[in-house]
């Protein structure tokens, strides 16, 4: 338990693809996809759901809410097109 708490406090993560260790400026531990291995994935931080503080962290950052279903995408695009003030300028 103490080891998991220490990892959570340090923000200790390992790359899913190459195994390199990273420390994020966040609480939690689990896996990430590092900048060297990143290939355009939408999600690149994966909290270990087996530790209760990670589950609380996940709820706080609303990880599950931020994931959109594919069938919602056309509706979102239509809404943004009808409201130009919401569009992000590049």
C-alpha positions in Angstrom: 0.0 0.0 0.0 2.8 2.4 0.9 4.6 1.7 -2.4 1.4 2.5 -4.4 0.9 5.7 -2.5 4.5 6.8 -3.2 4.1 6.0 -6.9 0.8 7.9 -6.9 2.3 11.0 -5.3 5.3 11.0 -7.7 3.2 10.7 -10.8 5.1 7.5 -11.9 4.2 6.2 -15.4 5.8 3.8 -17.9 5.4 3.9 -21.6 3.1 1.1 -22.9 5.2 0.6 -26.0 8.9 1.1 -25.1 8.8 0.8 -21.3 10.5 4.1 -20.6 9.7 5.7 -17.2 8.1 9.1 -17.0 7.0 11.3 -14.1 4.0 13.5 -15.0 3.2 16.7 -13.2 0.1 15.1 -11.8 -0.9 12.6 -9.2 -1.4 9.0 -10.3 0.4 6.1 -11.8 0.0 3.7 -14.7 1.0 3.8 -18.3 1.5 6.5 -21.0 2.4 6.6 -24.6 5.7 8.6 -24.6 6.5 11.3 -27.2 8.8 9.0 -29.1 6.1 6.3 -29.5 3.1 8.5 -30.0 1.4 7.9 -33.3 -1.7 10.1 -33.0 -3.7 8.2 -30.4 -6.4 10.2 -28.8 -5.7 8.9 -25.3 -2.2 8.6 -24.1 -2.4 8.5 -20.3 -3.8 5.4 -18.7 -4.3 5.4 -15.0 -4.1 2.1 -13.2 -7.7 1.6 -12.2 -6.7 -0.9 -9.5 -5.7 1.8 -7.0 -8.5 3.8 -5.3 -6.7 7.1 -5.5 -6.3 6.7 -9.3 -10.1 6.1 -9.5 -10.7 9.3 -7.6 -8.3 11.2 -9.8 -10.0 9.8 -12.8 -13.3 11.1 -11.6 -11.9 14.5 -10.8 -10.5 15.0 -14.3 -13.7 13.5 -15.7 -11.8 11.1 -17.9 -14.9 9.0 -18.6 -17.0 12.1 -19.5 -14.4 13.5 -21.9 -14.5 10.4 -24.1 -17.0 11.0 -26.9 -19.0 8.3 -28.7 -18.4 8.2 -32.5 -22.1 8.6 -33.2 -22.0 11.9 -31.3 -19.3 13.5 -33.5 -21.6 14.5 -36.4 -23.9 16.2 -34.0 -21.1 18.1 -32.3 -19.7 19.2 -35.7 -23.1 20.4 -36.8 -23.5 22.4 -33.6 -20.1 24.0 -33.9 -20.7 24.9 -37.5 -23.9 26.7 -36.5 -22.2 28.6 -33.7 -19.0 30.1 -35.2 -18.1 31.8 -31.9 -17.2 28.3 -30.6 -14.7 27.5 -33.3 -11.1 27.6 -32.4 -8.8 29.8 -34.5 -5.6 28.1 -35.5 
